Amino acid sequence: MLTVIIFCVHTIRSEVRKATAPSDTFPYLLEYSCTGWAKVCFLLDAKSIQNHLHQKPLNPFVAIGLFFIKQKPSLLSIEERDDKTIQLLYRVAKKFFENEIESEERVTDELRQICNQTYIQFNKALKALEHDVLDPNARKRTAQYLKDGLTYITVYKIKYRLDNSTQLGRNTVGPVVSQAEGNTDDAVVSQPEQSIVGPVVSQAEGNTDDAVVTQTEQSIVGYDSAIQDDLPVLPEPNANWMYVEDYIKNHGKKNIDWEKCYDEGRRKGHFKKHSSWRSTKSGYYRFLKKCSI
């Protein structure tokens, strides 16, 4: 007759567990009544191996049971990643799922690029606020929206390990996911991530600090200074063109009196490097052309 070993990846029902007893030969297994249909029947679950996880190295049966019970797609996601049997199991699994891994790597590379470029754009927008938005209250409110966006992206970079140091192909069986997977809490942001990044909430109201960028790129978790900005860098508007924009708003776009605009601007300290209204007009339209990249 056969010896049967059952790996219980979920819980064992109470009525079944009551019919088992710890094995004298294999303390990490439970013996189950099998009269007439098997020589012996063993059950293995998370509880039966719990007291044997501290052993170094792990018993092979314990390691196999842990592998099936945890069901982690990445070796990096399992605490016992240094165990030789666990590593062997992931190498074997990788051979069977290699095509899936390559596909997930391509998707992850694209997601990483999306996160990085969006991250950079949010930061550029934060810095541009100092020049583009004159109202301090509106500036703080818009800045908070952008910082919330930065935090949101960062949370997902942490959750899916999308930092540039992640290399999926080495020890993965599938996509690398957050270690929070498997918990009963399905919230997007796990508690460790919240404590690192901070909750995504608006703090603009009641804030006496008028500074736009209160959280720098370096202080936000997940930022990598080596990330290359692949999107166009728009020229930073200077005071001259901001004055022209205000003048156009007040006087209308049609039939702009550039000479009057130039003279009034000069009296207010603008256009110091422009010798005439014609050069001011040309400079302004060159600026607009750059902004329309």
Phi, psi and omega in degrees: 000157185276154168261125185251131176239123181248121176268112182267101184283341175245193183285152174269132180299145186302321181292330177286317181298324179297337181268008180250167176212145178302138180286137177287328183276319182236093188297344179269002179244155175249132177272137182236141182301130184218028183304124175093345182232349175202157177293313177204149179233125179248142172245142176228129176218182184300322181291321184291333180260355186307315184280003183243007182281345181276348182289139179235116357283169178291145171300136182307320178296319179296318180297315179297316178299317179298319179301313181287323183288315182292319180054040178279130181285350182230139175299328180295339186271358182248133185297326183273033185297340182276351182288137184296319180293319178299315179298319178298317180299320179289327176294318178297314181297324182297325179298325182278335186245021186299319180297319178296323180296315181298320178296317180294326179297318180297316179298317182294321177299319179293319178296320179299317180296318178300313180299314184296314182290322176296321179300313180296319181296320177300318181293321177297321178295321178301314183290326180291338181302325183302328183262328191269334184243115184274331181285115183302321181294316178295325180295316180295319182295314179295320178299321180294321177300316181294319179292326174297321177295319176300316180296320180299314179297318181299319179302317181287329176296322178288314183301317182256012177052055183264020176289162186294343182279349182291129175233106188287332192285346189284308186229028186256151174254342181196200180295142177281125183234171181298146177292351178284350181299139181099344177287161180284344180273120183265010181299146181297317183260114178284164185300317178300322179293320179299320184289336180278312188269322184101152182293149179274088181224157179274133180237019185291322184290132177081002181274121182273353180276119183272359181294137182286308184263093178267348179232108185283168179302318184293334184274349181270126183299136177100351180284137178233116184294345181276355181296131180270134179277111183267356182261157182300140176263112182283145179297142181283123182294133178261179185297328180300310185285334174294321178295317179299317179300315179296321180297317180295320179298322183279333186244353180092154183281331184282137176054054178293130176274088185295327180294316178294319178300318181294314182297315180294322179295320178299320180294334180265007175096009180263171173059036182294332181265005180251129185274344181205170179293333179294317179292327177295315179298315180297318180297322181294316181288331172296320178297315179298323180295320178294324182288343183265021180303000000 
